[in-house]
Amino acid sequence: MLGAGGEADILGGSSSSDVGPEAKEYNLLRADEEYRNGNVDHSIYYQVKAQFQSTDLRYLTESEELESQRPTTKELLRTASAQEKKDFKKWVKLEFTNKLRLICFKTPFSNKFLQNIIKYLQQKESEKPKEVKPKEAPEHLDFLEDVKDASEGLTRISDVCNRLPEEWCVVQVCKSFNPATTYSVFNEIIASEGAIYLSLLCHCRSPQLGPICLRFEGEKLPELFREYSTLVERFRRVVTVDPLNMKGKEAKQKYWEELNAFDAFLQVIRNLNFLAICINSYLISQKLLTDLRGIVSPYLFLFFGKRYKCSAVQKQTKIVYTRVDDFCLVNQWTNHQRVLLSQAALHANRLAAADLKLICHELTSSDKEIQSVYDMLKGFASEWTQLEEQQKLVSKRFPTILVVDERLDHLHWEQLLTVQEFTRIKSLHCLWRLFQYHKANINHGYYTTNIKKGMCIINPDADLVNSGRRLRGFFEYWLPHWRHLFETVPTAEVMMKQAYQADCFVYAGHGSGLQYVNGRLICRARVRSVVFLFGCDSTRMLGTGLYSALYGAHDYYHGALCPSIVGTLMPALDANMDAVSVTVLGLWIAPGDKKVMPWSQIDRLSWIKKGIIKEKEESSPATKEQKPDHHHVGSLCSIVSMVQQGEVEPQAHNCCIYVCRGLPAWNLAVEKMPF
């Protein structure tokens, strides 16, 4: 469709930022064609290029240009003519020239009047927070803009990936081309048929071995897309009830039955292992395997991050790579197979025996090789298990960075491996920009911060009575030294000058809070806070029209170079969300007074129902006399992983909706890094 006539020439030489959504479709079409023709490297290039949207560059360019266009008071005085400086009482023509327009006006100025203007502008400049600029000037955001062909593009992508922290694994998931997308609305687009590309841009063998890609498709995948496209609406229908009709016993029973039925439905979707349904991998065998499990995919190990650095891990990893490379050399395996085998060998102890067998069948069709690989992986599994028992640090892993296509962002990717730390980003370009700006604060793959002061905006519409009471109690108890704004609608000025300039900003109310501050204003600012958005759909991707790039609140924050955001993919009930939010904050942020009881010792029922904070009744007298032992976790992604595992709220619809976006963050104020 897009490959005919002159359109291919026009779109082929343009980025999505120049042309818009049509360029995304063209790049996805080329990705499909290249993959089918066996040019997997070229397909990866077009997939990466397709994720960079016009909205990304528009907002970022706009904010950067506005900064450069706004003259300082020194520049205004320096450019004023001698006559203008001397004669203020006559009619004077002042001209302010910038890149966009020429502003000319005539007005009778007095000397004092002009001095007051200058004084006012100087005061505003002094109030503006100092921007911490990186030592090196950030490179142009679209690093693929001047690429002439796919080979050069992949080289550029590899160069960017190799300059990212070596601790990161970067996995991109992308939906394939569908011509119907160009005339469909949002719900139709996410429900439409298509394959899923999974590309390992940075993996365990980078930079020695380049990116690899797998393609997943099957009969059940369209069904999964259709079910997911109506998930939010189904949940809303269940929980949206009239309180006046919920006083009877039968009505309450029916409500809980429907909610439990929805949770069971979500569990079925969550267990529909769409990566195991039907696989067409770029492997030696080049065939579909029919013996696939419907629950656990043999390829889930690709989402594991690298193990924490320690001498035991480095020694064992060296042994693994040596044996893998020797085997691949003898059997003439491709680099693609070598990467897959290396990744499986590094995490073999986390895989069931049946999965190991399936992986062997995916890697080769030779019975002899299958048995050899299986024996090798079983041996590595035993060795890793012994090491993990000897040293706890061996079992921990660095975060995996998920580059998620906007059309797949509503899927619960973190549920594939709940024990793994994840953070999401919308494109490799966005990740590259955040990394460049915050490079000085990134240590061992984590954005390091020291949370001392913060601000919270709680229930600004004052219509969530129970939630407001619960959260007010928590913040006054746990973080009394923060700036609090309860049941008060914030002004844009408060958001820009106070909330976004604190170490940490927490919003809890309806939606994402964008109803109180324009997204464009956020992009023009520089958000230094780590941001928590505890509201329904707070970081869910939404459509703005018939056919346009999707957007979420996190896009504006990332445009403002906010390092990390925690938000939701779906709506949730207020009591459940409150329980998750205070648990996350209590684990990641130290209390203002170290003598307060740990939040784990608080009577949950009393707090949920009445907002009253008191100690659990079952606490023994000896426990009460002990000095409070506050358990904290430095890694924010690790805490969200605990939530995903159901350790805070066990039901699926309460635990799988929380995601980290941006850079993986670590609070040094509560835990030092173990490296």
ABEGO torsion letter per residue (X at the ends): XAABEAAAAAAAABBAAAAEAAAAAAAAAAAAAAAAAGBAAAAAAAAAAAABBAAAAAAAAAAAAAAAABBBAAAAAAABBAAAAABAABBBBBBBBBAABBBBBBBBBBAAAAAAAAAAAAAAAAABBBBBBBABBBBBABAAAABABAAAAAAAAAAAAAABBAABBBBBBBBBBBAAAAABBAAAAAABBEBBBBBBABBAAOAABBBBBBBBBEAAAAAAAAAAAAAAAAAAAAABBBAAAAABAAAAAAAAAAAAAAAAAAAAAAABBAAAABBBBBBAAGBBBABBBAABBAAAAAABBBBBBBAAAAAAAAAAAAAAAAAAAAAGBBAAAAAAAAAAAAAAAABBAAAAAAAAAAABABAAAAAAAAAAAAAAAAAAAAAAAABAAAABBBBBBBBBBAAAAABBAAAABAABBBBBBABAAAAAAAAAAAAAABBGGBBBBBBABBBBBBGAAGABAAAAAAAAAAAAAABAABBBBBGBBBBAAAAAAAAAABABBBBBEBEAGAAABBAAAAAABBBABBBBBBBBGAABBBBABABBBBBBAAAAAAAAGBABBBBBABBBBAAAAAAAAAAAAAAABBBABAABBBAAABBAAAAAAAGBBBBBAABBAAAAABBBBBBBBABAAAAAAAAAAGAABABAAAAAABBBBEBBBBBAAABBBAX
